[in-house]
Amino acid sequence: MSRILLADDSPHAQRMGERILRDEGHEVITVSDGKVAMLRLADASPDLIIADISMPEVSGYELCEYVKNHGGMPVILTAGAVEPVDEKEVDRVRADGVLKKPFEASLLLASIGRFVSGSRRTGKKADGEAGPVKAAVAPRSVMVLDPEQVRAAVTVALDASMPALIDQITERVVLALSGRKPEVKK
C-alpha cells in the first residue's frame, strides 16, 4: 500500500506503530532517532513520516523542518500522552499533524489516512476518468486525553525507570541491614 518511515526512540512506540500500520498493509521502516531518519530518506523514499518530537540528536521538529525544506512529504509528529507540544514550533516546521502516544489504532489510521490512502491507489474520478483517489481531509491535530492512555504512558515511563529505582532501594536496604551509615556525597 504505502511506505511509512516511523522515527521514535521508544521501542514500545515503534512496536505499537509498526504492528498497527503493517496490519493495514503498509510497509513500515522503523528507526530510533531523527539523524538515522534523515539518512534513510533517500533510500527509503517514504510516502509519509511519523516522528517523535523528542528524539536524541535530531528531534522530530528538526526532522520535520528538514523534510519540508528538502522534498516536502507529509510529516506527522508524535508526543507522549503527558508530553507538552509546542504548537508554535509545530506551525513553524509545517507539520501535517500531531498525534499523542500511546497510539490507538483508529486514531493513528485516521491521522495517516488523508496522506497515504490515495498515494498509491487509483480509481475513477467523478467524471469517469482514472486518477488518484482523494481521501477526506481530517483535522490537523488529534489529541485525546483518555485516562487509560495516560495510565499506559505512565506505566511505560515507570517501566523504563524501574531498574534504577530497584538499585537505589536495594542499596539503601543493604546499608540499613548492615548497620552502616550511608556515605554523604559532596
N, C-alpha and C positions, 0 to 999 in steps of 0.2 A: 504494500500500500504506500506508505511514506517512510522516509528515513528521518529519524529524530536523534539529535545529539543531546544527551542528558548529562549535564555537568553538576555534580554535587559531591561534597566531601563526606557525606554521611552514607555509609554502606547500607543502612536501613532504608533511607530515602531512595537510593539507587535501586535496591531490590524491589521496593514497592512500585516505583515508577516504571521500571522495566517490565515487571510482571503485568501491570495494567495495560501498558502500551502494546506489548507483544501479544497478549490475549486478544487484542483488537486487530492483530495482523500487521502492526507497524514494525519496521526494522529499527532497533534501538542500539545506539552506540553510547556506552557509558564511560565517563572519565571522572577523575576525582578532584580536579581543580581547573580553574579558569585558564591557566597557562597551557596545560595539555589540550584543553578545548580549542584554544587559538591555533595550536599546531595541527590539530586534526581537521580543521575546517576545510582545507584544500582537498585532502584525500577522502574525507567522509561525504562531502557535498550534501549536507543535511537540508531537508525541506523546512525544518523548524529546530530551534534550540530552546531547551528548558534549562535554566541556570539558577543556582542558588546564589542569593545576594551576598552571602558571607562565606566565601571560599578562601583558602590560603593563596598567597602570591597575587592572584588576579581575581578580583571579586566579580560577582555576576553583573554588577553595574558596569565595571570596566570592560568585561567581555561583551556586553550588550552594546556599549558605545563603539567598541572596535568593529563589531559585526555591522552595525548600522553605517559606519564610515567606510566599510570595505565589502559591500555586497548587499547588505540590507535585508537578509532573510528575517522572518519573524522570530522574535525572542520573547519568551515568557519567563519572567523572573519568579523565583520561589523564595519563601521565607518560613522559618519555624512559626508555629502557632502563637508563641508569645514574643517573637522577634519583631522589633519595630521596622516598619518600611518607610523610607524617606520618599514621600510622593513627589517632591520637587526633583529628587535625583531620578526617579522613575521617568518623569516627564523629560528631564534633560537628556537622558540617554536614549529616549524614544522607544522604551519598552512597549511591547504589544499587549502586555497583560501582567498581572501579579496573581500568584496562587499561593495559598497558605498550605503548609505541611502539617501533619501527615496527609498525603494525598487520599482523597476519597475518589474512587474510580469515576463516578458520574461527573464530578466537577472537573477532574483532570481531562476527561474526554470532551466535555463541553468546551473547555478552555482552548484545547488544541483543534477542535473540530472546524472552526472557521478558517483555519490555516491549512490543514492537511487533508481534509475530506475531499476537496476539489483539486488538490495539487497533482494527482496522477490518474484521476478518473476522467473519463469523457462521457458525455451524454448528449441529449437533444436539448437545444435551446427552445425557447417559446416559439420561434419562427421555424422550427423543424430542422435547423442546421446542427451539425455536430460541433461540439466545443466543450470547454471546461464547464463543469457543474459548479455553481457558486453555492457556498454554504451561507446560512443566515448569520448575520453579524451578532455575536454575543457581547455582553458587556465587557469592557476593557479590564476591569478589576473584579476578581472573585474573592470574597473574604467571608468566611463562615466562622462564627465564634460558637462552635459546638463544644459543650463541656467534655464530651468523650474525646474529641480531637485534642483539646488542651490536655486532658489527662494522658493521652497517648504520647504527646510531646514531652510532658513532664517525666513520664516513665522512661522514655528514650534517654533523656538528659540524665536521669538518676542512674540508669544502667551504665552509662558512659563514665560517670564519676564514682561508681560503687567501688572499684578496686582500690582507689586512693583512700577512700573513707575506711575501708576494711583494714588497710595497712596502718592508718593513723590510730584507729581504735585498738587494734592488736598491740601496737607498740605501747600504748597507754596502759592497757590491761597487764601486759607483761611487766612493765615498770611497777605498777601498783602491787602485783602479786610478789614481786621480788623484794619489795621494801625499799628499793632505790628511789631517789628523788629525781624528777625529770631535770635534764640539763637546761639551763637558761641560755637561750641563743641571743647573741649580741649583734 
